[in-house]
Amino acid sequence: PMRTRFDHFGEEAHTDHEAQLVADGKITQQELNNRRLLRRLMTDNGMLTIRTEWWHFEAMRGAQAKRQLRIIE
């Protein structure tokens, strides 16, 4: 369990103050542990995170993608 569904955009999905979310009873310690495990596994393998969505991972930032990749139509 992570407390929210993967497409939840509310405060409970933010990663920048998860300890406070636990203290406020908005997520459990186990949910925080699960999120940290997922983040560690993903970032250890080169993925990037964003602070407002525990479930969001990217291979590269948008600006880098625009520079390096081309649109295939």
C-alpha positions in Angstrom: 0.0 0.0 0.0 1.1 3.6 -0.8 -2.0 5.3 0.5 -3.1 6.9 -2.8 -3.8 5.5 -6.2 -1.1 6.2 -8.8 -2.9 9.1 -10.4 -3.8 10.9 -7.2 -2.6 14.6 -7.3 -3.4 15.6 -3.7 -1.1 16.4 -0.8 -0.9 12.8 0.2 1.0 12.0 -3.1 3.8 14.6 -2.4 7.2 13.3 -1.5 8.8 16.4 -0.1 7.1 16.2 3.3 6.3 12.6 3.8 7.5 12.5 7.4 4.9 15.2 8.2 2.2 13.2 6.4 3.0 10.3 8.7 3.0 12.6 11.8 -0.4 14.0 10.7 -1.8 10.5 10.2 -2.3 11.1 6.4 -0.1 8.1 5.5 1.3 5.3 7.6 4.9 4.5 8.4 4.5 1.3 6.3 3.2 3.3 3.3 6.2 5.7 3.7 8.6 2.7 3.8 7.0 1.3 0.7 7.3 4.6 -1.2 11.0 4.9 -0.1 11.7 1.4 -1.3 10.1 2.0 -4.7 12.0 5.3 -5.1 15.3 3.7 -4.2 14.8 0.9 -6.7 13.8 3.3 -9.4 16.4 5.9 -8.8 19.2 3.3 -8.4 18.3 2.3 -11.9 18.5 5.7 -13.4 14.9 7.0 -13.1 14.1 10.6 -12.0 11.3 11.6 -9.6 9.2 14.7 -9.1 8.2 16.0 -5.6 4.5 16.1 -6.1 3.8 12.5 -7.2 5.3 9.5 -5.4 4.3 7.3 -8.4 5.8 9.5 -11.2 9.2 8.4 -12.6 10.9 9.7 -15.8 13.8 8.5 -17.8 14.8 12.1 -18.5 13.5 15.6 -18.0 11.3 17.2 -20.7 13.9 19.7 -21.7 16.5 17.0 -22.2 14.0 14.9 -24.2 13.3 17.8 -26.5 17.0 18.3 -27.1 17.9 14.6 -27.7 14.8 13.0 -29.1 12.7 13.5 -32.2 9.0 13.0 -32.6 8.1 10.0 -34.8 4.9 10.4 -36.7 
